[in-house]
Amino acid sequence: MDWQENLIDSPTQIRDLILQTRRIAVLGIKTEGQASKPAFYVAKYLDSAGFQVIPVPVYYPDVTEILGRRVYRRLIDIPEEVDLVDVFRRSQDIHGHVEDMLAKRPKAVWFQSGIRNQEVAEKLARAGIKVVQDRCLMVEHRLVTAR
């Protein structure tokens, strides 16, 4: 299989990915104290839409729960398989999470709106992980469920 097929961009591919997703690790999630930030309210939306959301904050070392769920510090520490990693990190900061993503081997990694990193996307795609860049998972989920 050509690794470029793992770079997901078409509406049909995005729809299929969302419909196959149940467990989402949110990398870079904010806490309830930052409820007005997309890195919190998108995760809250996904939780209310029935996804199992697993918080993986980058900051807030004293926080042990977000959205009433246990916090993990690294993806590899999550005991269950992860369908999708929803990434709320600046494009240049994603490099620091690549090894963790490759070790966890989620089915897909989703870079939220405004986030693109071609080098990391290629590395993940070559490893067989589907990648979506520069799209909001909440917006795309709403589009899928509105049809």
Rosetta blueprint (number, residue, H / E / L):
1 M L
2 D L
3 W H
4 Q H
5 E H
6 N H
7 L E
8 I L
9 D L
10 S L
11 P H
12 T H
13 Q H
14 I H
15 R H
16 D H
17 L H
18 I H
19 L H
20 Q L
21 T L
22 R L
23 R E
24 I E
25 A E
26 V E
27 L E
28 G L
29 I L
30 K L
31 T L
32 E H
33 G H
34 Q H
35 A L
36 S L
37 K L
38 P H
39 A H
40 F H
41 Y H
42 V H
43 A H
44 K H
45 Y H
46 L H
47 D H
48 S H
49 A L
50 G L
51 F L
52 Q E
53 V E
54 I E
55 P E
56 V E
57 P L
58 V L
59 Y L
60 Y L
61 P L
62 D L
63 V L
64 T L
65 E E
66 I E
67 L L
68 G L
69 R E
70 R E
71 V L
72 Y L
73 R L
74 R L
75 L H
76 I H
77 D H
78 I L
79 P L
80 E L
81 E L
82 V L
83 D L
84 L E
85 V E
86 D E
87 V E
88 F L
89 R L
90 R L
91 S H
92 Q H
93 D H
94 I H
95 H H
96 G H
97 H H
98 V H
99 E H
100 D H
101 M H
102 L H
103 A H
104 K H
105 R L
106 P L
107 K L
108 A E
109 V E
110 W E
111 F E
112 Q L
113 S L
114 G L
115 I L
116 R L
117 N L
118 Q H
119 E H
120 V H
121 A H
122 E H
123 K H
124 L H
125 A H
126 R H
127 A L
128 G L
129 I L
130 K E
131 V E
132 V E
133 Q L
134 D L
135 R L
136 C L
137 L H
138 M H
139 V H
140 E H
141 H H
142 R H
143 L H
144 V H
145 T H
146 A H
147 R L
